[in-house]
Amino acid sequence: MSGNSLSSKLYQSACEIIPGGVNSPVRAFRNVDSSPFFVRAAKGCRLWDVDGNELIDYVGTWGPAILGHAPIPVIEAVSEAAKRGVSFGTPNPFEIEIARLIVDWVPSVEKIRMVNSGTEATMSAIRLARGFTGRDKVIKFEGCYHGHVDSLLVAAGSGALTHGEPDSAGVPHAFATQTITLPFNDPERVEQAFAAGGDDIAAVILEPIPANAGLFFPRDGYLEFLRDITARHGSLLIFDEVMTGFRVAKGGAQELYGVMPDLTAMGKVIGGGLPVGAFGGRADIMDQLAPDGPVYQAGTLSGNPLAMAAGLAQLHEMEKQRGWQRLEEIGTMFESGVREAMAQAGCDYTFHRVGSMFCLFFSGEEVFNLDDAKAAAQGGAFKAFFHHCLKSGVFLAPSPYETGFLCMAHAEEDIARTIGVIGEALAASRR
């Protein structure tokens, strides 16, 4: 980016008053030795920056924009809701409507509580699991990111990996000792952890499809194994579906794999682009929340009418348009094109996709866990690839550890243009 561009000037100004110039670390573009562009507007699958550049977007605000940017049903729903007030501090009917919809669509969820972010959802689910079981320890997996909760920011993925700080400063050692961190897709290590202290383990939390250290998948039977071992030891199984919920399928990853967790954390898609989170699960567990039970959780803006209206409009539109079937069609088209571009460029790389989520690993080795993903991210090929795409009008995540997103607004001509750019970028990155 030119130092004379308006984005560069805005970034310099931001750095004077905002740490790192951004309000979320991965936006800083440091992993690609650059600085971020600033967005003026977004519509459909496109962004326009403040310098007038037009980009086909595959970041999708990191997942929520499943219909695309500024979809008319969502804009209209938010506008109508705002006319009646932007926040009340008392219950509003939208809360019941979206809760009923989620309970109907996700079989494992009998009751649900709305919160304001994915981080708040996972934090609350962990507190609830500890309160319900009377135990303290939690198992998580390397590369699975569950927000910036102190006790879970251990061997994290997402922005923490990008910046080489998987164990954040400011997290007390005592908090981290309550977290058992294990490699993903390794049943033997889970069995060893339960054998050593199963009576102390309140829950196992994971992304059923890890999507914050690239994108990789559970081996056959792995989720079923976790379901079985937690049930045998009286621990809870928590799926973090903030990313995959209502994205990979109407009922999330648990619908795809047929595994029912005890609790589920959600976010992103259910807010239509507004700040939102939720956690839900078995009624006997959820009934331990205040005011009915002893586990305290609260939030001034939880169930905000604008976020609820936006989420409802987005989910209803997805159902109306047979959205998940359409996204699979778009995803299949995109994957076929990427694989053909890889073959033509002579790239022995690994491409993963599930529905409208995808990731290109710059290695031909299989990727099943964090160590595999980190090995695939070595070298400078990704940086060259990213910048070539960006200069050619295609915006991908500025980190090899992030997942890309397709949306309902990506048309065949957008996919075709993108595949051409990717093919050129792959060839250029190998020089």
C-alpha positions in Angstrom: 0.0 0.0 0.0 1.3 3.4 -1.0 2.4 5.6 1.9 0.5 8.4 0.2 -2.8 6.5 0.1 -5.7 7.6 2.2 -5.7 4.2 3.9 -2.0 4.7 4.9 -2.8 8.1 6.3 -5.7 6.8 8.3 -3.6 4.0 9.6 -0.9 6.3 10.8 -3.5 8.4 12.5 -5.1 5.3 14.1 -1.7 4.2 15.5 -1.5 7.4 17.5 -4.7 6.6 19.5 -5.5 2.9 19.0 -3.0 0.2 20.1 -1.4 -1.1 16.9 -3.9 1.0 14.9 -6.6 -1.7 15.0 -9.3 -3.0 17.3 -8.5 -6.6 16.6 -4.9 -7.8 16.0 -5.2 -9.8 12.8 -6.6 -6.6 11.0 -3.1 -5.1 11.3 -1.8 -7.1 8.3 1.6 -7.5 10.0 1.8 -11.2 9.1 2.0 -10.1 5.4 4.4 -7.2 6.1 1.9 -4.5 5.3 -0.7 -2.2 6.7 -4.5 -2.5 6.4 -6.8 -0.8 4.0 -9.8 1.1 5.3 -13.2 0.3 4.0 -15.6 2.9 2.8 -18.5 0.7 1.8 -19.5 -3.0 1.2 -22.3 -4.5 -0.8 -22.9 -8.1 -1.8 -19.5 -9.8 -2.2 -17.6 -6.6 -2.7 -15.7 -4.0 -0.7 -14.7 -0.5 -1.7 -11.8 1.0 0.2 -11.3 4.7 1.0 -9.0 5.0 -2.0 -11.6 3.8 -4.4 -10.3 0.2 -5.0 -12.9 -2.5 -5.5 -12.3 -5.9 -4.0 -14.1 -9.3 -4.2 -14.3 -10.2 -0.6 -13.6 -13.7 0.9 -13.3 -12.6 4.5 -16.9 -11.8 5.0 -16.3 -9.9 8.2 -14.7 -13.2 9.4 -17.8 -15.2 8.9 -21.1 -13.4 9.7 -21.8 -12.1 6.2 -23.3 -15.4 4.9 -25.7 -13.5 2.6 -23.1 -11.0 1.6 -22.7 -7.4 2.7 -25.7 -5.1 3.4 -28.4 -7.6 2.3 -31.7 -5.9 1.9 -33.7 -8.1 4.3 -31.2 -7.5 7.1 -30.9 -3.7 6.4 -34.7 -3.4 6.4 -35.1 -5.4 9.6 -32.5 -3.3 11.4 -34.0 -0.1 10.2 -37.5 -1.0 11.3 -36.2 -2.2 14.7 -34.2 1.0 15.2 -37.3 3.2 14.7 -38.7 1.6 17.8 -35.6 2.0 19.9 -32.0 0.7 19.8 -31.9 -0.8 23.3 -34.3 -1.3 26.1 -32.7 -3.0 29.1 -35.9 -5.1 29.3 -37.0 -8.1 27.3 -38.1 -7.7 23.7 -40.1 -10.1 21.5 -37.2 -10.7 19.1 -35.4 -12.6 21.9 -38.1 -15.2 22.1 -38.4 -15.5 18.3 -34.7 -16.1 17.7 -34.4 -18.4 20.7 -37.3 -20.5 19.4 -35.7 -20.7 15.9 -32.4 -21.9 17.3 -34.0 -24.5 19.5 -36.0 -25.7 16.5 -33.0 -25.9 14.2 -30.3 -27.3 16.6 -31.4 -30.6 18.2 -28.9 -30.4 21.1 -30.2 -27.0 22.2 -33.2 -27.1 24.5 -32.7 -23.7 26.1 -30.5 -20.8 25.0 -29.2 -17.5 26.3 -28.1 -14.6 24.1 -24.9 -12.7 24.8 -22.8 -10.1 23.0 -19.8 -12.0 21.5 -18.4 -15.4 20.8 -15.9 -14.8 23.6 -18.7 -14.2 26.0 -20.5 -17.3 24.8 -17.5 -19.6 25.4 -16.6 -18.0 28.7 -20.2 -18.4 30.0 -20.4 -22.0 28.7 -17.2 -22.9 30.6 -18.5 -21.2 33.8 -21.8 -23.0 33.5 -20.0 -26.4 32.9 -17.9 -25.8 36.0 -21.0 -24.8 38.1 -23.0 -27.8 36.9 -20.4 -30.4 37.4 -18.7 -28.9 40.5 -15.3 -29.5 38.8 -12.6 -27.0 37.7 -10.5 -28.4 34.9 -11.2 -28.0 31.2 -9.7 -29.8 28.2 -9.1 -27.8 25.1 -7.2 -28.5 21.9 -4.2 -26.9 20.3 -5.2 -24.6 17.5 -8.9 -24.3 18.6 -9.6 -20.7 19.4 -12.4 -19.9 21.8 -12.1 -16.1 22.2 -9.8 -14.2 24.5 -11.0 -15.9 27.7 -8.1 -16.0 30.2 -8.2 -19.7 31.0 -8.7 -20.6 27.3 -6.0 -18.5 25.7 -3.6 -21.3 25.9 -2.1 -22.7 22.7 -4.7 -20.7 20.9 -5.3 -20.3 17.2 -6.4 -17.3 15.1 -4.7 -13.9 15.7 -2.8 -15.3 18.7 -0.9 -17.7 16.3 -0.4 -15.1 13.7 1.5 -12.9 16.1 3.5 -15.7 17.7 1.8 -15.2 21.1 -0.3 -18.3 21.7 0.0 -17.8 25.5 -0.9 -14.2 26.1 0.8 -11.9 28.6 -1.6 -10.9 31.4 -3.0 -14.4 31.9 -2.3 -15.6 35.4 -0.5 -18.9 35.6 -3.1 -20.2 38.0 -5.8 -19.8 35.4 -3.8 -21.7 32.8 -3.2 -24.6 35.2 -7.0 -25.3 35.1 -6.7 -25.9 31.3 -5.4 -29.1 29.9 -4.3 -28.5 26.3 -4.0 -31.5 24.0 -3.3 -32.1 20.3 -6.4 -32.3 18.1 -7.3 -35.7 16.5 -5.4 -37.7 19.1 -7.8 -39.9 21.1 -5.0 -41.6 23.1 -3.9 -38.3 24.7 -7.5 -37.6 25.7 -7.8 -41.0 27.3 -4.6 -40.4 29.2 -5.9 -37.1 30.5 -9.1 -38.7 31.8 -7.2 -41.6 33.3 -5.0 -39.2 35.2 -7.8 -36.9 36.5 -11.2 -37.5 35.0 -13.0 -36.7 38.2 -11.6 -33.1 38.0 -12.5 -32.4 34.4 -15.7 -30.3 34.0 -15.7 -30.2 30.2 -14.1 -30.8 26.9 -14.4 -27.7 24.6 -13.5 -27.8 20.9 -14.3 -26.4 17.5 -15.8 -29.5 15.9 -14.2 -28.2 12.7 -11.2 -26.2 13.8 -11.2 -23.0 11.7 -8.9 -20.6 13.5 -5.6 -22.3 12.6 -6.4 -22.8 9.0 -9.2 -25.3 8.4 -8.9 -29.0 9.2 -11.3 -31.7 10.1 -11.9 -34.4 12.8 -10.8 -37.8 11.8 -13.6 -40.4 11.4 -15.0 -41.3 14.8 -13.2 -38.6 16.7 -16.2 -36.5 17.7 -18.1 -39.7 18.6 -15.1 -40.7 20.8 -15.2 -37.4 22.6 -19.0 -37.7 23.1 -18.5 -41.2 24.6 -15.6 -40.4 26.9 -17.1 -37.3 28.4 -20.4 -39.1 29.0 -18.6 -41.9 30.8 -16.7 -39.6 33.1 -19.5 -37.2 33.9 -17.9 -34.3 32.0 -19.7 -32.0 29.5 -18.9 -31.8 25.8 -19.0 -28.2 24.5 -19.0 -27.4 20.8 -17.7 -24.0 19.9 -19.8 -23.4 16.8 -19.2 -19.6 16.7 -17.7 -20.1 13.3 -19.5 -23.2 12.0 -22.9 -22.6 13.5 -25.5 -21.9 10.8 -22.6 -21.7 8.3 -21.7 -25.2 7.3 -25.3 -26.5 7.7 -28.6 -25.3 9.1 -27.9 -27.1 12.3 -24.1 -26.5 12.3 -21.3 -29.0 12.4 -23.2 -31.2 14.8 -25.8 -31.7 12.1 -23.1 -32.7 9.6 -21.5 -35.2 12.0 -24.6 -36.4 13.9 -22.9 -35.7 17.3 -24.9 -33.9 20.0 -22.9 -31.9 22.5 -24.2 -30.9 26.0 -23.6 -27.2 25.3 -23.0 -25.1 22.2 -21.5 -21.7 21.8 -22.7 -19.6 18.8 -22.2 -16.2 17.2 -21.4 -14.5 13.9 -24.1 -15.7 11.5 -26.9 -15.3 14.1 -26.3 -11.6 14.4 -26.4 -10.6 10.8 -23.2 -8.6 11.2 -24.1 -7.0 14.5 -22.3 -7.9 17.8 -23.9 -11.1 19.1 -23.2 -14.4 20.8 -25.2 -17.2 22.4 -24.8 -20.4 24.3 -27.3 -23.2 24.8 -27.8 -26.8 25.4 -29.6 -29.3 27.7 -32.3 -27.8 29.8 -31.1 -29.3 33.1 -27.7 -27.6 32.5 -29.1 -24.3 31.3 -31.4 -24.1 34.3 -28.4 -23.6 36.5 -28.1 -20.1 35.2 -29.2 -17.1 37.2 -31.9 -16.2 38.0 -33.1 -19.8 38.3 -29.7 -21.3 39.4 -26.5 -20.4 41.1 -24.3 -19.7 38.0 -24.2 -16.0 37.4 -24.2 -14.5 33.9 -25.5 -11.1 32.8 -25.1 -8.5 30.1 -26.6 -5.0 29.6 -26.9 -5.4 25.9 -27.7 -9.1 25.7 -30.6 -9.7 23.3 -30.2 -6.3 21.8 -33.2 -5.7 19.5 -31.2 -4.6 16.5 -28.9 -7.7 16.7 -31.9 -10.0 17.2 -33.7 -8.4 14.3 -30.7 -8.7 12.0 -30.0 -12.3 12.9 -33.6 -13.3 12.4 -33.8 -11.7 9.0 -30.6 -13.4 7.9 -31.6 -16.8 9.1 -35.0 -16.6 7.6 -33.6 -15.4 4.3 -31.1 -18.3 4.3 -34.0 -20.8 4.8 -36.1 -19.0 2.2 -33.4 -19.2 -0.5 -32.3 -22.8 0.4 -29.1 -21.1 1.3 -27.0 -24.1 2.5 -27.7 -26.0 -0.7 -26.7 -23.0 -2.7 -23.6 -22.4 -0.7 -22.5 -26.0 -1.3 -23.0 -25.5 -5.0 -20.9 -22.3 -4.9 -18.3 -24.1 -2.7 -18.0 -27.0 -5.1 -17.5 -24.7 -8.0 -14.9 -22.7 -6.1 -13.0 -25.8 -5.0 -13.0 -27.3 -8.5 -11.5 -24.1 -9.8 -8.9 -23.8 -7.1 -7.8 -27.4 -7.6 -7.5 -26.9 -11.4 -5.5 -23.7 -10.8 -3.2 -25.5 -8.4 -2.6 -28.3 -11.0 -1.9 -25.8 -13.8 0.6 -23.9 -11.6 2.3 -27.2 -10.6 1.5 -26.6 -6.9 1.6 -29.5 -4.5 -0.5 -27.7 -2.0 -3.4 -28.8 0.2 -6.9 -27.4 -0.1 -9.6 -27.9 2.4 -13.3 -27.0 2.1 -16.5 -27.6 3.9 -19.6 -25.9 2.6 -18.7 -22.2 2.2 -15.5 -22.4 4.3 -12.1 -23.0 2.8 -8.4 -22.8 3.4 -5.3 -23.2 1.2 -2.3 -24.7 2.9 1.1 -24.0 1.2 2.3 -27.6 1.6 1.4 -30.9 0.1 1.3 -32.6 3.5 -1.9 -33.6 5.1 -3.2 -31.2 7.8 -5.0 -32.8 10.8 -3.8 -30.6 13.7 -2.0 -27.4 14.8 1.5 -28.8 14.2 0.5 -29.7 10.6 -1.0 -26.3 10.0 2.1 -24.5 11.4 4.4 -26.6 9.2 2.3 -25.7 6.2 2.6 -22.0 7.0 6.4 -21.9 6.9 8.1 -20.0 4.1 7.1 -16.8 2.3 4.8 -18.3 -0.4 1.7 -17.1 1.4 2.8 -13.4 1.6 3.5 -13.3 -2.2 0.2 -15.1 -2.9 -1.8 -12.7 -0.7 -0.4 -9.5 -2.1 -0.8 -10.7 -5.7 -4.5 -11.4 -5.0 -5.0 -8.1 -3.2 -3.5 -6.1 -6.0 -5.6 -8.0 -8.5 -8.8 -7.2 -6.6 -9.3 -10.3 -4.5 -9.3 -9.9 -0.7 -8.4 -13.0 1.3 -7.5 -13.2 5.0 -4.1 -11.6 5.7 -2.9 -14.7 7.5 -2.2 -18.3 6.6 -4.0 -19.3 9.8 -7.4 -18.0 8.8 -10.4 -19.5 7.0 -11.9 -18.0 3.9 -15.7 -17.6 3.4 -18.0 -17.7 0.5 -21.4 -16.1 0.6 -24.7 -16.1 -1.2 -23.7 -13.0 -3.2 -20.7 -14.7 -4.9 -21.9 -15.2 -8.5 -20.3 -17.5 -11.1 -18.5 -14.6 -12.7 -17.0 -13.6 -9.4 -15.8 -17.2 -8.9 -14.4 -17.4 -12.4 -12.5 -14.1 -12.0 -11.2 -15.1 -8.6 -9.9 -18.5 -9.9 -8.0 -16.7 -12.6 -6.4 -14.4 -10.0 -5.6 -17.3 -7.8 -3.9 -19.2 -10.7 -1.8 -16.2 -11.5 -0.9 -15.7 -7.8 0.0 -19.3 -7.3 2.4 -19.1 -10.3 3.9 -15.8 -9.1 4.4 -17.1 -5.5 6.5 -20.0 -6.7 9.0 -17.8 -8.6 
